[in-house]
């Protein structure tokens, strides 16, 4: 139940503390069983396993590079059973989606969070297609409201206003349904 909960919150609610205790009470037993299995293994020794573990722990995680046109993949999601459908957005909505996509990436990197933690793709689309003009309207679009979207609500509204007012394209849809 709490596997995907936000464990950074403090203080932890009692229910999460109970979950953590129950989740870890089996670790010593698992450790003992693994130790016996490794000791009885005919090919790998405990030293081999520890060296492999050390090698794995040295792998460095590099974040995926930013893709400026990546917002277009949100507009053209792959549907199940191989069907592709393209979202129809007005140029204004597409500019808003691009601004939100850029903001999400910058915010995720700055806060060291995942893109989906900042805001899911579906939430970016929902915001860009409705273009809310108030914090209340923005909050009504998402339940639950992602913490960073809530924190940066005014920034998001300012981006929507800026992207909406820049008129670099005509008002015709940019994608069609296939």
C-alpha positions as CSV (number, residue, x, y, z in Angstrom):
1,X,0.0,0.0,0.0
2,X,2.8,2.5,0.8
3,X,5.4,1.2,-1.6
4,X,4.8,4.3,-3.8
5,X,4.2,6.7,-1.0
6,X,6.3,9.8,-0.5
7,X,8.7,8.7,2.1
8,X,10.4,12.1,2.3
9,X,7.5,13.7,4.3
10,X,8.2,14.3,8.0
11,X,7.0,13.3,10.4
12,X,5.9,10.0,8.9
13,X,2.3,9.1,9.7
14,X,1.9,6.2,12.1
15,X,0.5,4.0,9.3
16,X,3.6,4.5,7.2
17,X,5.9,3.8,10.2
18,X,4.0,0.6,10.9
19,X,4.4,-0.4,7.2
20,X,8.1,0.3,7.3
21,X,8.6,-1.8,10.4
22,X,6.6,-4.7,8.9
23,X,8.4,-4.3,5.6
24,X,11.9,-4.6,7.2
25,X,11.2,-7.3,9.7
26,X,12.0,-10.0,7.1
27,X,15.3,-8.6,6.0
28,X,17.4,-10.5,8.6
29,X,15.8,-13.7,7.6
30,X,16.4,-13.0,3.9
31,X,20.0,-12.0,4.6
32,X,20.6,-15.4,6.4
33,X,19.0,-17.4,3.6
34,X,21.0,-15.6,0.9
35,X,24.2,-16.1,2.8
36,X,23.5,-19.8,3.1
37,X,22.6,-20.0,-0.6
38,X,25.8,-18.1,-1.7
39,X,28.0,-20.2,0.7
40,X,26.6,-23.4,-0.8
41,X,26.8,-22.2,-4.4
42,X,29.2,-24.3,-6.4
43,X,30.4,-21.6,-8.9
44,X,30.3,-18.2,-7.1
45,X,31.8,-17.5,-3.7
46,X,30.8,-14.9,-1.2
47,X,33.8,-12.8,-2.3
48,X,32.6,-13.1,-6.0
49,X,29.2,-11.9,-5.1
50,X,30.5,-8.9,-3.1
51,X,32.8,-7.9,-5.9
52,X,29.9,-8.1,-8.4
53,X,27.8,-6.0,-6.0
54,X,30.6,-3.5,-5.7
55,X,30.9,-3.2,-9.5
56,X,27.1,-2.7,-9.9
57,X,27.2,0.0,-7.2
58,X,29.8,2.0,-9.1
59,X,27.5,2.4,-12.1
60,X,26.7,6.1,-12.5
61,X,23.2,7.1,-13.3
62,X,23.1,9.8,-15.9
63,X,19.8,11.6,-16.5
64,X,18.4,11.5,-20.0
65,X,19.4,14.6,-22.0
66,X,16.7,17.1,-22.6
67,X,14.9,16.8,-25.9
68,X,13.5,20.2,-27.0
69,X,11.0,18.6,-29.3
70,X,10.0,15.9,-26.9
71,X,6.7,17.5,-26.2
72,X,5.6,16.3,-29.6
73,X,5.7,12.7,-28.3
74,X,3.1,13.7,-25.7
75,X,0.9,14.9,-28.6
76,X,1.3,11.6,-30.5
77,X,1.1,8.9,-27.9
78,X,1.2,5.2,-28.9
79,X,-2.0,3.6,-28.1
80,X,-2.6,-0.1,-27.3
81,X,-2.8,-2.6,-30.1
82,X,-0.5,-0.6,-32.3
83,X,-3.0,2.1,-33.0
84,X,-1.6,5.6,-33.2
85,X,-3.7,8.7,-32.6
86,X,-2.5,12.2,-32.9
87,X,-3.8,14.9,-30.6
88,X,-5.3,18.0,-32.3
89,X,-4.0,21.1,-30.6
90,X,-4.3,24.7,-31.7
91,X,-1.1,26.5,-32.1
92,X,-1.8,28.3,-28.8
93,X,-2.3,25.0,-27.0
94,X,0.9,23.6,-28.5
95,X,2.9,26.6,-27.4
96,X,1.5,26.1,-23.9
97,X,2.3,22.4,-24.0
98,X,5.9,23.1,-25.1
99,X,6.4,25.8,-22.3
100,X,5.0,23.3,-19.7
101,X,7.2,20.5,-21.1
102,X,10.3,22.7,-20.8
103,X,9.3,23.9,-17.3
104,X,8.7,20.4,-16.1
105,X,12.2,19.2,-17.3
106,X,14.0,22.2,-15.8
107,X,12.1,21.8,-12.5
108,X,12.7,18.1,-12.4
109,X,16.5,18.7,-12.8
110,X,16.6,21.5,-10.4
111,X,14.7,19.6,-7.7
112,X,16.3,16.2,-8.5
113,X,12.9,14.6,-9.1
114,X,11.5,12.5,-11.9
115,X,9.5,14.1,-14.7
116,X,6.4,12.2,-13.6
117,X,6.7,13.4,-10.0
118,X,6.7,17.0,-11.2
119,X,3.7,16.4,-13.5
120,X,2.5,13.5,-15.6
121,X,2.1,13.8,-19.4
122,X,-1.6,13.6,-19.1
123,X,-1.6,16.6,-16.6
124,X,0.5,18.7,-19.0
125,X,-2.0,18.0,-21.8
126,X,-4.9,18.8,-19.5
127,X,-3.4,22.1,-18.5
128,X,-2.4,23.0,-22.1
129,X,-5.8,22.2,-23.6
130,X,-7.8,24.2,-20.9
131,X,-5.3,27.0,-20.3
132,X,-6.5,27.9,-16.8
133,X,-6.2,31.6,-15.8
134,X,-6.4,31.2,-12.0
135,X,-4.8,29.0,-9.3
136,X,-8.2,27.7,-8.4
137,X,-8.9,26.7,-12.1
138,X,-5.5,25.0,-12.2
139,X,-6.1,23.1,-9.0
140,X,-9.5,21.9,-10.2
141,X,-7.9,20.2,-13.2
142,X,-5.8,17.8,-11.1
143,X,-6.7,15.5,-8.2
144,X,-4.3,14.9,-6.6
145,X,-2.4,18.1,-7.3
146,X,1.3,17.4,-7.7
147,X,3.3,19.2,-5.0
148,X,5.6,21.0,-7.5
149,X,2.7,22.1,-9.7
150,X,1.0,23.6,-6.5
151,X,4.3,25.3,-5.5
152,X,4.8,26.8,-8.9
153,X,1.2,27.5,-9.7
154,X,1.7,31.2,-10.4
155,X,4.8,30.5,-12.6
156,X,2.7,28.0,-14.6
157,X,-0.1,30.6,-15.0
158,X,2.4,33.2,-16.1
159,X,3.8,30.7,-18.7
160,X,0.3,30.0,-20.0
161,X,-0.3,33.7,-20.4
162,X,3.0,34.3,-22.1
163,X,2.6,31.3,-24.5
164,X,-1.0,32.3,-25.2
165,X,-0.2,35.9,-26.0
166,X,2.8,35.1,-28.3
167,X,1.2,34.7,-31.8
168,X,3.9,33.2,-33.9
169,X,1.6,30.8,-35.7
170,X,-1.8,30.9,-37.2
171,X,-4.9,29.6,-35.4
172,X,-5.1,26.3,-37.3
173,X,-4.6,22.9,-35.7
174,X,-1.1,21.6,-36.0
175,X,-1.9,17.8,-36.0
176,X,-4.6,15.7,-37.4
177,X,-6.1,12.4,-36.2
178,X,-5.1,9.3,-38.1
